[in-house]
């Protein structure tokens, strides 16, 4: 069902080239989409979201490479491990916002206005859940405080929050 979502937005044109082969190319015939707050604002927010997602990736890689007691606790490690997927989706959508030029195609507009806010929300919530889990286990008498994990997971949650608060700059509308 999701595979054929944008099929009606394209038309297949077939023609015979100079060597006698049947060649086909696709032509976009769907509606044009534009940023509600302007392309300049979307591009500047895209740069900010790219920088914040890169900072989130740096924190993620640093915490994966460093051994600590937090990553041995299941309710801390699982939300942290699942943070990679929203970070990837957030980075891909932000890079798409930097490359986007108006008018947007339907699939580009959906990727920006629908994928980016959800990815930013999960990129904020999952590290925050890991932070709270690590804080709880440390407060309840874990062997030692994992200060690096607490600091970097809080930074990851802050990066996700910064991206989430810029989500309105990526809203699109059909014209």
C-alpha positions as CSV (number, residue, x, y, z in Angstrom):
1,X,0.0,0.0,0.0
2,X,2.7,2.5,0.9
3,X,4.8,1.4,-2.1
4,X,2.3,2.8,-4.6
5,X,1.5,6.0,-2.7
6,X,2.7,8.5,-5.2
7,X,1.9,6.5,-8.4
8,X,-0.9,9.0,-9.5
9,X,1.6,11.8,-9.4
10,X,3.6,10.5,-12.3
11,X,3.0,9.6,-16.0
12,X,5.0,7.1,-18.0
13,X,6.0,8.4,-21.5
14,X,7.3,5.8,-24.0
15,X,9.0,6.7,-27.2
16,X,11.3,5.1,-29.8
17,X,14.8,6.5,-29.8
18,X,17.1,6.9,-32.8
19,X,18.5,3.3,-32.5
20,X,14.9,1.8,-32.5
21,X,14.7,0.9,-28.8
22,X,11.6,1.6,-26.8
23,X,12.6,4.0,-24.1
24,X,10.4,5.2,-21.2
25,X,10.7,8.1,-18.9
26,X,8.6,9.4,-16.0
27,X,7.0,12.8,-15.9
28,X,5.8,14.4,-12.7
29,X,2.2,15.6,-13.2
30,X,1.2,16.0,-9.5
31,X,0.5,19.2,-7.6
32,X,3.2,21.6,-6.6
33,X,4.0,22.1,-2.9
34,X,5.6,25.2,-1.3
35,X,6.9,26.0,2.2
36,X,4.4,27.9,4.2
37,X,7.0,30.1,5.9
38,X,9.2,30.5,2.8
39,X,12.1,28.6,1.3
40,X,14.7,30.8,2.9
41,X,13.5,30.0,6.4
42,X,13.2,26.3,5.6
43,X,16.8,26.3,4.4
44,X,18.2,28.2,7.4
45,X,16.2,25.8,9.7
46,X,17.6,22.9,7.7
47,X,21.1,24.0,8.4
48,X,20.4,24.3,12.1
49,X,18.7,20.8,12.1
50,X,21.6,19.3,10.3
51,X,24.0,20.8,12.8
52,X,21.9,19.5,15.7
53,X,21.5,16.1,14.3
54,X,25.3,15.9,13.7
55,X,25.8,16.8,17.3
56,X,23.3,14.1,18.3
57,X,25.2,11.6,16.2
58,X,28.5,12.6,17.8
59,X,27.0,12.1,21.3
60,X,25.5,8.8,20.2
61,X,28.8,7.5,18.8
62,X,30.7,8.7,21.8
63,X,28.4,6.8,24.2
64,X,28.5,3.6,22.1
65,X,32.3,3.6,22.2
66,X,32.7,4.3,25.9
67,X,32.0,1.5,28.3
68,X,29.9,2.5,31.4
69,X,27.5,1.0,33.8
70,X,24.5,2.7,32.1
71,X,24.7,0.6,29.0
72,X,24.5,-2.6,31.0
73,X,21.0,-1.6,32.4
74,X,18.2,-2.8,30.1
75,X,15.8,0.1,30.6
76,X,18.6,2.6,29.9
77,X,20.3,0.8,26.9
78,X,17.2,-0.1,24.9
79,X,15.8,3.4,24.4
80,X,19.3,4.6,23.8
81,X,19.9,2.0,21.1
82,X,16.6,2.8,19.3
83,X,17.7,6.4,19.1
84,X,19.7,5.6,16.0
85,X,16.6,5.3,13.8
86,X,15.1,8.7,14.5
87,X,18.5,10.3,14.2
88,X,18.9,8.8,10.8
89,X,15.4,9.9,9.7
90,X,16.1,13.4,11.1
91,X,19.4,13.7,9.3
92,X,17.9,12.5,6.0
93,X,15.0,14.9,6.2
94,X,17.3,17.8,7.1
95,X,19.6,17.1,4.2
96,X,16.5,16.9,2.0
97,X,15.5,20.4,3.2
98,X,18.9,21.8,2.3
99,X,18.6,20.4,-1.3
100,X,14.9,21.2,-1.8
101,X,13.9,23.9,-4.1
102,X,10.4,25.1,-4.7
103,X,8.1,23.9,-6.1
104,X,8.4,20.6,-4.3
105,X,7.1,17.2,-5.4
106,X,4.5,15.5,-3.3
107,X,6.9,12.9,-1.9
108,X,9.5,15.5,-1.0
109,X,6.8,17.6,0.7
110,X,5.6,14.7,2.7
111,X,9.1,13.7,3.8
112,X,9.8,17.2,5.1
113,X,6.5,18.1,6.7
114,X,5.6,14.6,8.1
115,X,8.8,12.7,8.7
116,X,10.9,15.4,10.3
117,X,8.6,16.3,13.2
118,X,8.1,12.7,14.2
119,X,11.8,11.9,13.9
120,X,12.6,15.0,16.0
121,X,10.1,14.0,18.7
122,X,11.5,10.5,19.0
123,X,15.1,11.9,18.8
124,X,14.2,13.9,21.9
125,X,12.1,11.4,23.8
126,X,14.3,8.3,23.6
127,X,17.5,9.9,24.9
128,X,15.4,11.6,27.6
129,X,14.0,8.2,28.7
130,X,17.6,6.8,28.8
131,X,18.7,9.9,30.8
132,X,15.9,9.4,33.3
133,X,16.6,5.6,33.6
134,X,20.3,6.3,34.2
135,X,19.4,8.9,36.8
136,X,17.0,6.6,38.5
137,X,19.4,3.7,38.6
138,X,22.2,6.0,39.9
139,X,19.9,7.4,42.6
140,X,18.7,4.0,43.7
141,X,22.3,2.9,44.5
142,X,24.1,1.9,41.3
143,X,27.8,1.1,41.7
144,X,28.8,4.5,40.3
145,X,27.3,7.5,38.6
146,X,27.7,7.4,34.9
147,X,28.3,11.2,34.5
148,X,29.3,11.0,30.9
149,X,26.2,9.1,29.9
150,X,24.0,11.5,31.8
151,X,25.6,14.6,30.2
152,X,25.6,13.3,26.6
153,X,22.1,11.8,26.7
154,X,20.9,15.1,28.1
155,X,22.7,16.9,25.2
156,X,21.1,14.4,22.7
157,X,17.6,15.2,24.1
158,X,18.3,18.9,23.9
159,X,19.4,18.5,20.2
160,X,16.2,16.6,19.5
161,X,14.2,19.3,21.3
162,X,15.8,22.0,19.2
163,X,14.9,20.2,16.0
164,X,11.4,19.6,17.3
165,X,10.8,23.3,18.0
166,X,11.8,24.2,14.4
167,X,9.3,21.7,12.8
168,X,6.9,24.5,11.7
169,X,9.5,25.9,9.3
170,X,9.2,22.7,7.3
171,X,5.4,22.7,6.8
172,X,4.3,22.6,3.2
173,X,1.1,23.4,1.4
174,X,-0.4,22.6,-2.0
175,X,-0.9,25.4,-4.4
